[in-house]
């Protein structure tokens, strides 16, 4: 498929008619020489307004990588797919993708192990020692005091 460094990372967010339609989206990605990095969960949502006469849709996203030259062709294919109501392709850096994946892993663990949510020092709940300290407030100096300080410094 795609070698490291050759491609670029992307995220596609999508609304589909049925949760089984995700397979068609993945097939289109693979047919256009893109490799899947990560699959997000799919959630059924109520749409704010009907899209193609649908009031409900399944929202999800995929992280994938591939050659940027193939993105236009991919976009054209997705536009013609009737089971995909809406989609958006966003380029991402490697750090954003890795951060998003680790965030998903953490949130999945938090759902399954709620007692771990209270542990400080996790990637998304920094301990108080990791938080930046606010500078102490200093009193405003009078002009005379400022002049004395400047004289001391210049000596």
Order of alpha helices (4+ residues) and beta strands (2+ residues): beta-alpha-beta-beta-beta-alpha-beta-alpha-alpha
